């Protein structure tokens, strides 16, 4: 697995964690994993990736880690699925 896919997969996993913890009411845990997700998103800005992946990474990087809600959790879950599908099914 190349470096870019590892970054995208790690971002996906942390977004799943944010969504799950938010839905369970553990906002401190969700904030912690959103902070981790931002760490994975930052190096993706310099990678040659599809525009929709770059847009997700940019949005996550610019997000305030205290911005945790059920609505944002649903968005993070959707992003996690999109990123996971990319890592599993792309040939790059």
Phi, psi and omega in degrees: 000133181278170184301318182296315179295325178295317178297315181294318178296320178293319176299316178302312181300317180291327176293322174300318180296318178301313181298314182295313181295323178296314181295333178274353178090009179266079186290325177297316177297318179297319179298320180298315181286334174292322175299317177296319179300321178298326178294325177285327184289326185303309182292345179289341180299332184261007184261156176273093183230161178302149183304323182291328176289318178298321180295317178298311181300318180295316180297318179295315181299323183275352183288142174284126184294348177271355181278077182240123177207171177298322179296315179292326178298320178296320178295316180297322177297315179298316178298317179303318180294315179300316181292319178298315179300320178299312183294326183279330190244356179275153181261008182280000000 
